[in-house]
Amino acid sequence: MLGSLAVPSLAMPASVRGALGGADNQSAVASAMVHFGVTEADLKKVMAAALEKGGDYADLYFEHTFNNSVVLMDGKVNNCGANIDFGMGVRVLAGDQTGYAYVEGVTMEEMLRAARAAADVIEKAWDFGYMPLPDLWSLWNNNYSNNNELIFGVMQREDNWFERVNFPIGIEGGGNTGHCPTENLVESYEMQASGLPVAPDAGYEHMDPSYDSQNPYEGRDPRMYELVAQNGAWWVYDEQVECWYGGRSGKPQKNATVTGYYLRKYVDGSTSLKSEFVTSKRHVWNIMRYSEILLNFAEAMVEAYGDPNYKDGYPMSAKEAVDIVRSRVHVDMPPFPNNLTLNEFKAKLRNERRVELSFEDHRFWDIRRWKIADQTTDIYGVDITKKEDGSFSYKKVLVEKRIFKDCMYLYPIPQSERYINPELEQNPGW
């Protein structure tokens, strides 16, 4: 981001000011406007268009970035790529609603189109056809044209670097086990038939008595199977993932998963990494989607009014919003029970965010704003043993114990900023 215009003043981060060589906000923004060929009058006109539907506040973001990539295999260059992003985006705020729009250009016509599109998101979100997408595979691995849930995402050109990083060990052309879902996350996926948790300490409902810890992946929330490649899961080439000790994908294989799980979300299993036939696929990284809007709304409503069923003057209640996410086709999770206490509803809603938005860069921030990060330091996995009769035993094990201190809820203030302003006090604990 090279600059942003905020009503009623111009604003730009200090890091960007330095990159542009500007001494202050005004000179940095002036340099950016010259770079993009726009005037302050142009920006004010776009601002007016963004706010014409009743928005309270608007930002304009301009981007011009260059990215180069080189992929090596066995010490040799295997793939090279270059990418240039150029354009501008608009964010409009109206009360507790937010609208985004982006165009790949900075002509007046394009900027006005983005501004009015963002304003329309605020005014006509219900008419735009946004809905939780039933086909989760299309949500992770598809383009914008047939994705009714995606509001804002980053589309990547065809490539296979993510598959090379995350394909399970032992699968032909397998990857490097880059991201391993934890047992903590897998335990947060409830039983589909009852909607009850599988962990005794979930904090909102009792554990489902039908859950079998020695057959742990049977009958679970369907979203789990879209996130995780667990022991016995089928992968491409009709190969099974074998996470048990001695299996093709388990310990002690080099680079095998340390948690007992491999990542499936965003990984396009139809990609071929075989040396004789290497293919690439397009990815869309989710930045904002409609299900997140519904969960944001549900959390805001229940925090504001203290009643999951309150909806006076609103299109739906907190409970109705979260039930839309859970009830969509191919997920079919039971609705939230009506007899939950307020604290139980909040706990179950937090778990729903963890499940629905996993690996979309939300959990890191959620546990900090909820001030529960110190409760998440024990990282668990499963050790899996194959018995003589071909069945498996599963044992929950502590993989890693992390450290989190209260001071980590705030970043330290860079010493360079304190040199600029000697009166600036460091955040507590740093």
C-alpha positions as CSV (number, residue, x, y, z in Angstrom):
1,M,0.0,0.0,0.0
2,L,1.6,3.3,-1.1
3,G,-1.0,5.6,0.4
4,S,-4.4,6.1,1.8
5,L,-6.7,9.1,1.9
6,A,-8.9,9.4,5.0
7,V,-11.6,12.0,5.5
8,P,-11.0,14.7,6.5
9,S,-7.2,14.4,6.4
10,L,-4.5,12.6,4.4
11,A,-2.8,9.7,6.2
12,M,0.0,7.3,5.6
13,P,2.0,4.9,7.8
14,A,5.5,5.9,8.9
15,S,7.0,2.9,7.1
16,V,5.5,4.1,3.8
17,R,6.6,7.7,4.4
18,G,10.1,6.4,4.8
19,A,9.9,4.2,1.6
20,L,8.7,7.2,-0.3
21,G,11.4,9.5,1.1
22,G,8.7,11.9,2.5
23,A,9.4,13.8,5.7
24,D,5.8,13.9,6.8
25,N,2.3,12.7,5.8
26,Q,1.7,15.5,3.3
27,S,4.9,15.2,1.4
28,A,4.6,11.4,1.3
29,V,1.0,11.5,0.0
30,A,2.0,14.2,-2.6
31,S,4.8,11.8,-3.8
32,A,2.3,9.0,-4.1
33,M,-0.2,11.1,-6.0
34,V,2.5,12.1,-8.5
35,H,3.4,8.4,-8.9
36,F,-0.2,7.4,-9.6
37,G,-1.1,10.5,-11.6
38,V,-4.0,11.6,-9.5
39,T,-4.7,15.0,-7.8
40,E,-6.3,15.8,-4.5
41,A,-9.4,17.0,-6.3
42,D,-9.6,13.5,-7.9
43,L,-9.4,11.8,-4.6
44,K,-12.0,14.1,-3.0
45,K,-14.3,13.3,-5.9
46,V,-13.8,9.5,-5.3
47,M,-14.4,10.0,-1.6
48,A,-17.7,11.8,-2.3
49,A,-18.8,8.9,-4.5
50,A,-17.8,6.4,-1.8
51,L,-19.9,8.2,0.8
52,E,-22.9,9.0,-1.3
53,K,-24.9,6.1,-0.1
54,G,-24.7,7.2,3.6
55,G,-21.3,5.9,4.7
56,D,-19.7,7.4,7.8
57,Y,-16.0,7.0,6.8
58,A,-14.0,5.9,3.8
59,D,-10.4,5.0,3.0
60,L,-8.6,5.0,-0.4
61,Y,-5.7,2.6,-0.9
62,F,-3.3,2.6,-3.8
63,E,-1.0,-0.2,-4.6
64,H,2.0,-0.7,-7.0
65,T,4.1,-3.7,-6.1
66,F,6.6,-5.9,-7.9
67,N,7.2,-9.6,-7.0
68,N,9.7,-12.0,-8.4
69,S,10.0,-15.7,-7.6
70,V,12.5,-18.4,-8.4
71,V,11.8,-22.1,-7.5
72,L,14.8,-24.4,-7.1
73,M,14.7,-28.2,-7.4
74,D,17.8,-30.2,-6.6
75,G,19.8,-27.0,-6.8
76,K,18.6,-26.1,-10.2
77,V,16.1,-23.4,-11.3
78,N,12.8,-25.2,-11.9
79,N,10.4,-22.2,-12.2
80,C,10.6,-18.4,-12.4
81,G,7.8,-15.9,-12.2
82,A,7.2,-12.2,-11.9
83,N,4.1,-10.3,-10.9
84,I,3.0,-6.7,-10.8
85,D,0.0,-5.4,-8.9
86,F,-1.3,-2.0,-9.7
87,G,-4.6,-0.5,-8.8
88,M,-6.6,1.0,-6.0
89,G,-9.2,-0.1,-3.4
90,V,-11.9,1.6,-1.4
91,R,-13.2,0.8,2.1
92,V,-16.4,2.3,3.3
93,L,-17.7,2.2,6.9
94,A,-21.3,2.7,7.9
95,G,-22.1,1.9,11.5
96,D,-20.9,-1.7,12.1
97,Q,-20.9,-2.5,8.4
98,T,-17.9,-2.5,6.0
99,G,-17.8,-2.5,2.2
100,Y,-14.7,-3.2,0.1
101,A,-13.9,-2.8,-3.6
102,Y,-10.8,-3.0,-5.7
103,V,-9.9,-2.1,-9.3
104,E,-6.8,-2.8,-11.3
105,G,-6.3,0.8,-12.5
106,V,-6.3,4.3,-11.3
107,T,-8.3,6.2,-13.9
108,M,-11.1,8.4,-12.6
109,E,-13.7,6.0,-14.1
110,E,-12.2,3.0,-12.4
111,M,-11.8,4.7,-9.1
112,L,-15.4,5.9,-9.1
113,R,-16.5,2.4,-10.0
114,A,-14.7,1.0,-7.0
115,A,-16.0,3.7,-4.7
116,R,-19.6,3.1,-5.7
117,A,-19.2,-0.7,-5.5
118,A,-18.0,-0.4,-1.9
119,A,-20.9,1.9,-1.1
120,D,-23.3,-0.6,-2.6
121,V,-22.0,-3.4,-0.4
122,I,-23.2,-1.4,2.5
123,E,-26.6,-0.5,1.0
124,K,-27.4,-3.7,-0.9
125,A,-25.4,-6.6,0.6
126,W,-28.6,-8.7,0.9
127,D,-29.4,-8.1,-2.8
128,F,-26.0,-9.0,-4.1
129,G,-26.5,-12.7,-3.6
130,Y,-23.7,-13.2,-1.0
131,M,-24.3,-16.5,0.7
132,P,-22.2,-19.2,2.4
133,L,-21.0,-21.4,-0.4
134,P,-22.1,-25.0,-0.1
135,D,-19.1,-26.3,-2.1
136,L,-16.2,-25.8,0.3
137,W,-13.7,-27.0,-2.3
138,S,-14.7,-24.2,-4.6
139,L,-14.4,-21.7,-1.8
140,W,-10.7,-22.6,-1.3
141,N,-9.7,-23.4,-4.8
142,N,-11.6,-21.4,-7.4
143,N,-11.8,-18.1,-9.1
144,Y,-14.0,-15.1,-8.5
145,S,-16.5,-15.7,-11.2
146,N,-18.6,-18.5,-9.5
147,N,-17.9,-17.8,-5.9
148,N,-20.9,-16.2,-4.2
149,E,-19.3,-16.2,-0.8
150,L,-16.0,-14.5,-1.5
151,I,-16.1,-10.7,-0.9
152,F,-12.4,-10.0,-1.1
153,G,-9.6,-12.4,-2.0
154,V,-6.2,-12.6,-3.6
155,M,-6.0,-14.6,-6.7
156,Q,-2.7,-16.2,-7.5
157,R,-1.5,-17.2,-10.9
158,E,-1.2,-20.9,-11.7
159,D,1.5,-22.4,-9.6
160,N,2.3,-25.4,-7.4
161,W,4.5,-24.0,-4.6
162,F,1.8,-24.4,-2.0
163,E,1.4,-28.1,-2.9
164,R,5.1,-28.6,-2.9
165,V,5.2,-27.3,0.6
166,N,2.2,-29.1,2.0
167,F,1.7,-32.4,0.1
168,P,1.9,-35.3,2.6
169,I,5.2,-37.2,2.9
170,G,5.0,-40.6,1.2
171,I,2.5,-39.5,-1.5
172,E,4.1,-39.8,-4.9
173,G,5.7,-36.5,-5.6
174,G,5.0,-35.6,-2.0
175,G,5.9,-32.3,-0.4
176,N,7.6,-31.0,2.7
177,T,4.9,-31.0,5.4
178,G,4.8,-27.2,5.7
179,H,1.7,-26.7,7.8
180,C,0.4,-29.3,10.2
181,P,-3.0,-28.9,11.8
182,T,-2.9,-29.6,15.5
183,E,-5.0,-32.0,17.6
184,N,-6.2,-28.8,19.4
185,L,-7.8,-27.7,16.2
186,V,-9.1,-31.1,15.2
187,E,-10.8,-31.5,18.6
188,S,-12.7,-28.3,18.0
189,Y,-14.7,-30.0,15.2
190,E,-18.0,-31.3,16.7
191,M,-20.0,-34.5,16.0
192,Q,-22.3,-33.9,13.0
193,A,-25.3,-35.7,14.2
194,S,-25.5,-34.1,17.7
195,G,-23.5,-30.9,17.3
196,L,-21.8,-31.8,20.6
197,P,-18.1,-31.4,21.2
198,V,-15.7,-34.3,21.4
199,A,-13.5,-32.8,24.1
200,P,-14.6,-32.9,27.8
201,D,-13.4,-29.4,28.4
202,A,-15.1,-27.6,25.5
203,G,-16.7,-25.1,28.0
204,Y,-20.1,-24.9,26.4
205,E,-21.8,-28.3,26.2
206,H,-21.1,-31.8,27.5
207,M,-19.0,-34.2,25.5
208,D,-20.9,-36.4,23.0
209,P,-21.1,-39.8,24.6
210,S,-21.0,-41.5,21.2
211,Y,-17.5,-40.2,20.3
212,D,-15.0,-42.9,20.2
213,S,-11.4,-41.7,20.8
214,Q,-10.1,-44.9,19.1
215,N,-12.2,-44.2,16.0
216,P,-11.8,-40.4,16.2
217,Y,-12.6,-39.3,12.6
218,E,-16.0,-41.0,12.2
219,G,-19.1,-38.8,12.1
220,R,-17.4,-35.4,12.5
221,D,-18.2,-32.0,11.2
222,P,-17.8,-32.2,7.4
223,R,-15.6,-29.1,7.4
224,M,-12.9,-31.1,9.2
225,Y,-12.4,-33.3,6.2
226,E,-11.9,-30.2,4.0
227,L,-9.3,-28.9,6.4
228,V,-7.4,-32.0,7.5
229,A,-5.8,-35.0,5.8
230,Q,-5.9,-37.5,8.7
231,N,-4.7,-41.0,9.0
232,G,-6.4,-43.1,6.4
233,A,-7.6,-40.2,4.2
234,W,-7.5,-40.7,0.5
235,W,-5.3,-38.5,-1.5
236,V,-4.6,-38.0,-5.2
237,Y,-3.3,-41.1,-7.2
238,D,-5.7,-43.2,-5.0
239,E,-3.1,-43.3,-2.2
240,Q,-4.0,-43.2,1.4
241,V,-2.3,-40.9,4.0
242,E,-0.6,-43.2,6.5
243,C,0.2,-41.2,9.6
244,W,0.8,-44.2,11.9
245,Y,4.3,-44.9,13.1
246,G,6.1,-46.7,10.2
247,G,3.5,-45.6,7.7
248,R,4.4,-43.9,4.4
249,S,3.4,-40.5,5.9
250,G,4.2,-41.0,9.5
251,K,7.2,-41.0,11.8
252,P,10.1,-41.8,11.5
253,Q,9.9,-40.7,7.9
254,K,12.0,-37.6,7.2
255,N,9.9,-34.4,7.4
256,A,6.8,-36.4,8.5
257,T,4.0,-34.6,10.4
258,V,4.8,-34.0,14.0
259,T,1.1,-33.6,14.9
260,G,-0.4,-36.6,13.1
261,Y,-2.2,-34.5,10.5
262,Y,-1.5,-32.8,7.1
263,L,-3.2,-29.7,5.7
264,R,-5.8,-30.1,3.0
265,K,-7.4,-26.6,3.0
266,Y,-6.1,-24.6,0.0
267,V,-4.1,-27.6,-1.1
268,D,-5.3,-28.7,-4.6
269,G,-4.9,-32.5,-4.4
270,S,-5.4,-32.8,-8.2
271,T,-2.1,-31.1,-8.7
272,S,0.5,-33.5,-10.0
273,L,4.0,-33.3,-8.6
274,K,5.3,-36.4,-10.4
275,S,8.6,-35.6,-12.0
276,E,7.4,-36.8,-15.4
277,F,4.1,-34.8,-15.3
278,V,4.2,-31.6,-13.1
279,T,1.0,-29.5,-13.2
280,S,0.0,-26.2,-11.6
281,K,-3.3,-24.8,-10.3
282,R,-4.8,-21.4,-9.4
283,H,-5.5,-20.5,-5.8
284,V,-7.7,-17.8,-4.3
285,W,-6.6,-16.8,-0.8
286,N,-9.6,-15.6,1.3
287,I,-9.3,-12.2,2.8
288,M,-13.0,-11.6,3.6
289,R,-16.1,-13.8,2.9
290,Y,-19.7,-13.7,3.7
291,S,-19.5,-16.4,6.5
292,E,-17.1,-14.2,8.3
293,I,-19.5,-11.3,8.0
294,L,-22.2,-13.5,9.6
295,L,-20.0,-14.6,12.4
296,N,-18.8,-11.0,13.0
297,F,-22.4,-9.9,13.2
298,A,-23.3,-12.7,15.6
299,E,-20.5,-11.8,18.0
300,A,-21.2,-8.1,17.8
301,M,-24.9,-8.6,18.5
302,V,-24.5,-10.9,21.5
303,E,-21.8,-8.7,23.0
304,A,-24.0,-5.6,22.5
305,Y,-27.3,-6.9,23.6
306,G,-26.5,-9.9,25.8
307,D,-29.2,-12.0,24.1
308,P,-28.5,-14.5,21.2
309,N,-32.1,-14.1,20.0
310,Y,-32.3,-10.3,20.0
311,K,-33.1,-8.8,16.6
312,D,-35.2,-5.7,17.0
313,G,-34.4,-3.5,14.0
314,Y,-31.9,-6.0,12.6
315,P,-32.4,-8.5,9.8
316,M,-31.5,-11.4,12.0
317,S,-30.4,-12.4,15.5
318,A,-27.0,-13.6,16.5
319,K,-28.2,-17.2,16.7
320,E,-29.9,-17.0,13.3
321,A,-26.7,-15.6,11.7
322,V,-24.5,-18.4,13.0
323,D,-27.1,-21.1,12.1
324,I,-26.9,-19.9,8.5
325,V,-23.2,-20.8,8.5
326,R,-23.7,-24.2,10.0
327,S,-26.8,-25.2,8.1
328,R,-25.6,-24.7,4.5
329,V,-25.6,-27.7,2.1
330,H,-22.8,-30.2,2.5
331,V,-22.1,-28.9,6.1
332,D,-25.5,-29.6,7.7
333,M,-24.5,-29.0,11.3
334,P,-27.3,-28.8,13.8
335,P,-28.3,-25.3,14.9
336,F,-27.1,-23.8,18.2
337,P,-29.3,-25.1,21.0
338,N,-31.9,-22.7,22.4
339,N,-31.0,-23.6,26.0
340,L,-27.4,-22.3,26.0
341,T,-26.6,-19.7,28.7
342,L,-25.1,-16.5,27.4
343,N,-21.5,-17.5,28.3
344,E,-22.0,-21.0,26.7
345,F,-23.3,-19.3,23.5
346,K,-20.2,-17.1,23.4
347,A,-17.9,-20.0,24.0
348,K,-19.6,-22.1,21.2
349,L,-19.5,-19.1,18.9
350,R,-15.8,-18.6,19.5
351,N,-15.4,-22.3,18.6
352,E,-17.4,-21.8,15.5
353,R,-15.1,-19.0,14.3
354,R,-12.1,-21.3,14.9
355,V,-13.7,-24.1,12.9
356,E,-15.1,-22.0,10.0
357,L,-12.2,-19.6,9.5
358,S,-9.3,-21.9,10.2
359,F,-6.1,-21.1,8.3
360,E,-7.5,-17.8,7.1
361,D,-5.5,-15.6,9.5
362,H,-8.1,-15.0,12.1
363,R,-7.2,-17.2,15.1
364,F,-4.0,-15.3,15.8
365,W,-5.9,-12.1,16.3
366,D,-9.0,-13.6,17.9
367,I,-7.2,-15.1,20.9
368,R,-5.5,-11.8,21.5
369,R,-8.6,-9.6,21.4
370,W,-10.4,-12.2,23.6
371,K,-7.4,-12.1,25.9
372,I,-7.1,-16.0,26.0
373,A,-3.7,-16.4,24.3
374,D,-2.2,-17.7,27.6
375,Q,-4.7,-20.6,27.4
376,T,-3.5,-21.7,24.0
377,T,0.2,-22.5,24.7
378,D,0.0,-26.3,24.9
379,I,0.2,-27.7,21.4
380,Y,-1.1,-31.3,21.0
381,G,-0.8,-33.9,18.3
382,V,-1.6,-37.7,18.1
383,D,0.7,-40.6,18.1
384,I,-0.8,-43.4,16.0
385,T,0.1,-47.1,16.3
386,K,-1.0,-49.8,13.9
387,K,-2.0,-53.0,15.6
388,E,-1.5,-56.5,14.4
389,D,-5.1,-56.8,13.4
390,G,-4.8,-53.7,11.2
391,S,-6.7,-51.4,13.5
392,F,-5.1,-48.3,15.1
393,S,-4.6,-46.8,18.5
394,Y,-4.6,-43.1,19.0
395,K,-2.8,-41.3,21.9
396,K,-3.0,-37.5,22.4
397,V,0.5,-36.2,23.1
398,L,2.0,-32.8,23.9
399,V,4.1,-31.7,20.9
400,E,5.2,-28.2,22.1
401,K,4.7,-25.9,25.0
402,R,4.8,-22.2,23.9
403,I,5.3,-19.1,25.9
404,F,2.9,-16.2,26.0
405,K,3.3,-13.2,28.4
406,D,0.8,-10.5,29.1
407,C,3.1,-8.0,27.4
408,M,2.6,-9.8,24.1
409,Y,-0.9,-8.5,23.8
410,L,0.7,-5.3,22.6
411,Y,3.6,-5.0,20.2
412,P,6.7,-3.2,21.5
413,I,7.2,0.3,20.2
414,P,10.2,0.4,17.9
415,Q,13.2,2.1,19.4
416,S,13.6,4.1,16.3
417,E,10.2,5.8,17.1
418,R,11.3,6.5,20.6
419,Y,14.4,8.2,19.3
420,I,12.1,10.5,17.3
421,N,9.9,11.2,20.3
422,P,11.8,10.8,23.6
423,E,8.6,11.3,25.6
424,L,7.1,8.1,24.1
425,E,6.9,5.5,26.8
426,Q,7.5,1.8,25.9
427,N,4.6,-0.6,26.3
428,P,4.5,-2.5,29.6
429,G,6.8,-5.5,29.8
430,W,9.0,-4.6,26.9
